[in-house]
Amino acid sequence: MTFQQFAYHNVIRNARVYAAFLLASIFSVLVFFVYSMLMFHPNIEDQFLQNIAFGGMFIAQVILIIFTLFFLFYSMSAFLQARSHEFGVLLNLGMDKRQLNRMIFLETMILGVVSTSVGIFFGFAFSKFFFMVIREMILLDSLPLYMSWKPFTLTILVFLSLYIIISFGSSVFIRKKNIIQLLKGYS
């Protein structure tokens, strides 16, 4: 079994523990993607409406990214604390800290890729309903579903970058936690 397969099997084995993290991630990706679809919609022709939509959606997306970053960091740290016994067993069996950090990085990236893919899928599936609601709110004649690469690219780049940050943050969390445990052992 390769190291990547080991990380994948850890994610599958701990699916119940990762469920809250994964569902929160999927929901965040879904909301971000739907807002991106509206922000880049070609049928919002009125410059005033386009500026409002772009400005409002940009601010909402920045707030969503910040909230998501903090929420995912919090849920990941809670998850890592819950798995501290498992990490201790792995370290006692001969895994070094660098391998443990790599395993956590791979697990987080697996979850990130899955949640980004599923969130985009459901975001695209529900975007027609969202467009119908927005059409009624801003009194447009039509706001059809469209296909553009911009919302997909923006969502993928933002969330994969976010998961890379969270993955590195998780590794730092583990390193600090191990240092704290060592210090407690000496006192």
N, C-alpha and C positions, 0 to 999 in steps of 0.2 A: 504494500500500500504506500503510495507516495504521500508527501506531506500535504499537498493540495487535497487529495482524497480524504486524508485524516481530518482536515479542517471542514470539508464538505460534510463528512459523516457526523462531526460534532454539531454542525448546524442542524442537520436532520434529527439527530438524537435529542437535542435540546429545543426542539420546535415549540413545545409549550412555553418554555421560558422566554424564547425569542418572540413569541406571538404578539405581545403588546408593542414591542419595538417595531416589528415588521408592519403591523396594522397602522401604527402612527406614521410610519414612513410612507406607506402606500397612500394614506389619506393626504399627507402633505404634498406628495408628488402630484396626486390627482388635482388638488386645488390649484397648485402652481401651474400645472399644464392647462387647465381650463381658463385661467386668467391669461395665460400666454396666448391661447387661441383667440380670445377676445381682443387682446392688445394688438395682435397682428392681422386682425380680420380686414380684408380688403373692402368690404361693403360699408364700412363706417367712413363715408365720403365727406361728410360735413367736417370741416377743419376744426370747428369748435368741439364737436362731439369726439373727434379723433384725439384732440389734445386732452380732453377730460379723460377719455378712456385710457390713453397711453400714460398720462401722469398719475391717475388714480391707480391703475393696475401696476405701474412701476413701484409706487410707494407701498401698495399692498404686498407686492412680491418681496420687496426688501424686508418689510416687517415679518412676513411669513418665513423668509429664510433665517432671520435672526431668531425668531421664536422656535423654529424647527431645530436650529443648531443647538440652542440651549436645552430644549426638550430631549433631543436625541442624545446629547451628552449626559443628561441626567439619567435617562433610562438605561443607557449603556453602562454608566458607572454603577447603577443599582444592580444591573445584570452581572457585571464583573464581580461585585461584592458577593452576590449569591453563588457564584462559581468559584470563590476563593478556595474552598476545600478541594475541588477538582484540580485547580491549578497547583495547589500544594502537593497533591498526589503525583501529578505529572512531573513536577520539579524533583520530587523524591525518587521517581523512577528513572531519572537521568536526563530529562529535558532541561536544556539550559535556558536562561532568561531571554536570550535572543530568539531562540526557537519559539518560546511562549509568546513573545511579542509578535513574531511573524504569524503564528497561528491565529492570534486575536485579530491582526490586521486582515488576514485572508477571510476569516469568518465575517468580519464587518463588511468587507467588500462584496462577499457573496450576498449578504443580506441587502446591501445597497443596490447591486445590479438587479436582484430579483424585485425589490420594492420599486425601483425606478421603472422597470419594464411593466410590472403589473399596474402601477399608478398611471403610467401613460396610456396603457390599454383601456383602463376604466375611465380615465379622463376623456379620451377620445369618444368612448361609448356614451358618456353622459354630456358631452359638450353640446349636442343638439338640443337637449332639454334646457341647458343653461342659456343657450342662445335664444330660445323661445321666451324665457323669462326676461332676459335683457331687452329683447325686442319690444316686449310689452311695456317695460319700465321706461325706455327712452323713446317710445312711440315711433319706431321705424316700420316701414312697410314690410321688409323682409330682412332676415339675417340668417342666410342658409349655412349649412355645414360646409366647410371647405377643407382642402388638404394643402398644407404648406410645410416646408421643411423647417421654417424658423421656430415655431413653438416646440417642435420635437428636439431640435438642436439646443435651444436655450435650456430646456428642462434637463436634458441629458448632461450638458456641461455643468450646470449649476449643481445638480444633485450628486453627480459623481465627484465633483470637487468637494462638496460638503461631506461625503462619505470618506474621502481621503483624509480630510481634516479630522473627522471623528475617529478614524482608524489610528492616526498618529496620536491623537489625544488619549485614546484608550491605552496605547502602549506606554505613554508617559504616566498615566494613572497607575498602571501595573508596576512600573518601576518605582514610583513614589510609595506605593503601598508596600512593596517588598522592603524598601529602605526603612519605612516606619516600623515594620515588623521586626527587622534586624535591631533597630534601636530599642524597641521594647524588650527584646530578648537580652540585651546587655544591661538593662537597668534593674 
